[in-house]
Amino acid sequence: MKTEVAEDPQQVSTIHLQLGLPLVFIISQQATYEADRRTAEWVAWRLLGKAGVLLLSRDSVDMDIPQHANVAFRRAEKEVPVEFLVLNDVDLIVSYVENNMYIEEIQEDEDGVQKGPDLAIQDDEVAETVYRDRKRPLPLELTVELTQETFNSTVTTSDSLVLFYATWHAVSMAFLQSYIDVAIKLKGTSTILLTRINCADWSDVCSKQNVTAFPAVKLYKEGESPVSYEGMLGTKDLLKFVQLNRISCPVNIASIQEAEKYLCGELYKDLLSFTSVSVLGLFSPAMTSAKEHFREVGKQLRGSVITGVYSEDDVWILSNKYAAPLPAMLLARPREGRIESVPLATAPVQEMVQILANAPLEAFPEITVENLPAYLRLQRPLLILFSDGSINPQYRNTTLALVRQKQLDSFTPCWLNLKNTPVGRGILKAYFGHLPPLPQLLLVNLHSGGQVYAFPSAQSITEQNLILWLKKLEAGLENPITILSDQEWKPPLPAFDFLSMMDAPTSQAPTKKVEECMKEAEGQETAEQPQGGKSATRRLPTEMLRIKHWNRSNWPKEAAEEPSQLHREL
């Protein structure tokens, strides 16, 4: 962000004005430049979060600046002219800005009328939330406020969840409400201490903890590296993160009986409401390298998925039962009564991370604004049913049957309830030009060409009809109802690019492939058989459960070669 300007203050545009904050210009000239720059820095620190501070060069501005003026003050409102002032020290400048802001707040309270932005047309929902709830009292006493003196002693003596925030930051203040909601839900039950530190007051502490963006949440446990929360900024996902971190992952499973309880969900019944899948790594005692790689992946994904390790001499019993050649991992979905196996002998570490990260995703989810990014990251066309309410159980059963048969591996089958997610109406109007009859089954190819296809409304959605329709699409025998534009919709300023801020960076894992795993697997093929009998282990295709990609050459010729941009209306 620029800190020095050489133009008419009335024409300067910064993010502060767009956030409704005033601008303070320290008027400088060549002879006193260094002193003026230091003054601007002091004022900026004192007014952090309250106003923007810029250095204005008197010598370079093509306008008349009063000779004795050393400060210019510009309010956020466009119609108000710039004020030129004579304020001879930092305290006077800070007092002037704070007193003007205070008068505006008092005036609003006395009138009893909200003179802020029109909440009905607010473009920034975060700012709207903060503005609407600015006078809502929060029970901050449910969390411990940390300072530079108490931070280290707290996080080293107890399992602590720390919220790093800034009181001048709108997203921080909106998320603080969710953080307090989590504290309310966990009151008297959690072994994890919920704390917070205001980085506007204790910036040194936040810098030492590598906090470079707000808000940030980190979990500190004795003897372990801090774990950063990378989920959605809401109560539900944060509560899940806290609850799943009550146990140390990966969990060491001690016996076959305990492993079976783990897989069916009995071992951690109280956590079933927070996760739909449990992952169990199977390794022979000699597979130390593969086991360590799996442990490292499990640590990276703590708080998002439960992982466990079984590595006893009788591991072959589970290997044979679930047709999982060692090393392998089992993905257990207790609610659905399904256990899937994934071979790890040829899987690079990064692929293992991706499989585990995608493991909590449902086979046939209801798409919402919150979970859509997770499913879009699969980079597969959406096979999406738009419904005005709950979907027909027959269609759900049809879809799940095709999923079990692996007929839909190239797609992301899902549905959208217009009553829960009203934006779906606007999406349908954009596709059809009007709101079509519901339910409506579409295939939306967001990542390669942007085509949108509609299932024939005259046909019933059966397994046979759905498979035949998808084969016609693959052969290029159907025409799309529309092709999404590849126009890129960028935010007006980088600071408004909230979607990129929400996208958690891909976990950094070792890049080398687990060659040791392959060698160990080959060496164990015969050694792990039960005594006195033929091997009951059945080899499965190594590509099992790998994500297949739609063959782009099968799309119609008019499809664009480059991937289309994410359809922003979704």
SULHU-V453955 format. One record per backbone hydrogen bond with DSSP energy under -1.0 kcal/mol. CO is the residue of the C=O (numbers start at 1). NH is the residue of the N-H. If there is no record, write none. Layout:
# SULHU-V453955
CO_NH / CO_NH
This chain:
# SULHU-V453955
3_55 / 5_57 / 8_11 / 14_18 / 15_19 / 16_21 / 17_20 / 22_52 / 23_74 / 24_54 / 25_72 / 26_56 / 28_58 / 29_32 / 30_33 / 32_36 / 33_37 / 34_38 / 35_39 / 36_40 / 37_41 / 38_42 / 39_43 / 40_44 / 41_45 / 42_46 / 43_47 / 45_48 / 47_50 / 47_51 / 52_24 / 54_26 / 55_5 / 56_28 / 61_63 / 70_27 / 71_85 / 72_25 / 73_83 / 74_23 / 83_73 / 85_70 / 85_71 / 89_93 / 90_94 / 91_95 / 92_96 / 93_97 / 94_98 / 95_99 / 96_100 / 97_101 / 98_102 / 99_103 / 100_104 / 101_105 / 102_106 / 103_107 / 104_108 / 105_109 / 106_110 / 107_111 / 108_112 / 118_121 / 124_128 / 125_129 / 126_130 / 127_131 / 128_132 / 129_133 / 133_136 / 138_140 / 139_142 / 140_143 / 144_196 / 147_151 / 150_154 / 151_155 / 152_156 / 159_193 / 160_220 / 161_195 / 162_218 / 163_197 / 164_216 / 165_199 / 166_169 / 169_173 / 170_174 / 171_175 / 172_176 / 175_179 / 176_180 / 177_181 / 178_182 / 179_183 / 180_184 / 181_185 / 182_186 / 186_189 / 186_190 / 193_161 / 194_144 / 195_163 / 196_146 / 197_165 / 198_201 / 198_202 / 202_206 / 203_207 / 204_208 / 205_209 / 206_211 / 207_210 / 216_164 / 217_229 / 218_162 / 219_227 / 220_160 / 221_224 / 227_219 / 232_234 / 234_238 / 235_239 / 236_240 / 237_241 / 238_242 / 239_243 / 240_244 / 241_245 / 243_246 / 251_309 / 255_259 / 256_260 / 257_261 / 258_262 / 259_263 / 260_264 / 261_266 / 261_267 / 268_271 / 269_272 / 271_274 / 278_332 / 279_308 / 280_330 / 281_310 / 282_328 / 284_287 / 286_288 / 287_291 / 288_292 / 289_293 / 290_294 / 291_295 / 292_296 / 293_297 / 294_298 / 295_299 / 296_300 / 297_301 / 299_302 / 301_304 / 301_305 / 306_279 / 307_251 / 308_281 / 309_253 / 310_283 / 312_315 / 314_317 / 315_319 / 316_320 / 317_321 / 318_322 / 319_324 / 327_344 / 328_282 / 329_342 / 330_280 / 331_340 / 332_278 / 333_337 / 333_338 / 338_333 / 340_331 / 342_329 / 348_352 / 349_353 / 350_354 / 351_355 / 352_356 / 353_357 / 354_358 / 358_361 / 365_415 / 368_372 / 371_375 / 372_376 / 373_377 / 375_378 / 376_379 / 381_412 / 382_444 / 383_414 / 384_442 / 385_416 / 386_440 / 387_389 / 387_418 / 392_396 / 393_397 / 394_398 / 395_399 / 396_400 / 397_401 / 398_402 / 399_403 / 400_404 / 401_405 / 402_407 / 403_406 / 408_411 / 412_383 / 414_385 / 415_367 / 416_387 / 417_421 / 421_424 / 422_425 / 423_427 / 424_428 / 425_429 / 426_430 / 427_431 / 428_432 / 429_433 / 440_386 / 441_455 / 442_384 / 443_453 / 444_382 / 444_446 / 445_450 / 450_484 / 451_445 / 452_481 / 452_482 / 453_443 / 456_459 / 460_462 / 462_466 / 463_467 / 464_468 / 465_469 / 466_470 / 467_471 / 468_472 / 469_473 / 470_474 / 471_475 / 472_477 / 473_476 / 482_452 / 493_496 / 494_497 / 496_498 / 497_501 / 498_502 / 499_503 / 513_515 / 514_518 / 515_519 / 516_520 / 517_521 / 518_522 / 519_523 / 520_524 / 524_528 / 526_529 / 530_533 / 541_544 / 543_546 / 551_554 / 552_555 / 556_559 / 567_570
